[in-house]
């Protein structure tokens, strides 16, 4: 217990050193996670506020029932809090959270099938969706997050990397550029982007994948050098 308290105190001091006056709403996910792992419930509450709408929309899409989606959303964050000490940052926090939510959707779907309840989405589609998301996130990490975490951690260098990414985005074909701007810069969900572009979620995912392939090539000289 003493060791955990010491770790929490060390983390608290480090966070205060990072941003003594910055509100948690402006903290990165990584810093919020580290604070939450040191028993800072306020930091975890900020993560909930940041992602609960996305998790709810995800659950609603695959359950088509608002009450069930609310339950899955709540269960997702309860499970995330319980599992947080084991989170090591191999994936970004939202990817990890997404996997928890998708697993809960799949478990709920399986139980419904056992009870003989009809489902609008097949179990196979749920599993395929989870795999596609994880592949897309891993691919995106190759270029997008590197601009945010480039070494050394001097702010000037990070700004230069972000500028390179922005310049690369401007070189994309119009349809690919549009989805990247809406997704990465505006923070819109796939469903919201589909509505704006007059397409469907599958088309949005396909364009994002193509855009990331283009950007990987354009940014390779900067991130692989």
Secondary structure, DSSP 8 states (H G I E B T S, - for coil): -HHHHHHHHHHHHHHHHH-SS--GGGS-HHHHHHHHHTT-HHHHHHHHHHHHHHHHHHHHHHH--HHHHHHHHHHHHHHHHHHGGG--SSS-HHHHHHHHHHHHHHHHHHHHHHTT---SS-HHHHHHHHHHHHHHHHHHHTTHHHHHH-SS--HHHHHHHHHHHHHHHHTS-HHHHHHHIIIIIS---HHHHHHHHTS-HHHHHHHHHHHHHHHHHHHHHHH--
